[in-house]
Amino acid sequence: MFNRFYANGCEPFIATMKQIKDYIGIATSTTSNNLMVSDTIEILKRLGLLDMEVEYDAVEMKSYMKFIWINNRLPD
C-alpha cells in the first residue's frame, strides 16, 4: 500500500476491495475473505500507519476506500 501511495506522489489514493485482493493474491470472486483484508487495514489504522475513508459512487454504485498514508514506521 505504501508503494501505491508513493507512486501517487505521496497523495491519498483510492482502491477497491477487489484491487487489494488482486494485488495480494486472494480470491476476488467471493466476499468471504473481505474480513481478512478489513482486519489488516484496521490494524494498520490502529498502529497509526494509515487512515482510510470509505467513499460511495452513486452513479457506479460502488464503494471505494481512500487511503492516506500517515507514517512509515511504528510509534516508539
Secondary structure, 3 states (H helix, E strand, C coil): CHHHHHHCCCCCEEECHHHHHHHHCCCCCCCCCHHHHHHHHHHHHHCCCEEEEEEEECCCCEEEEEEEECCCCCCC
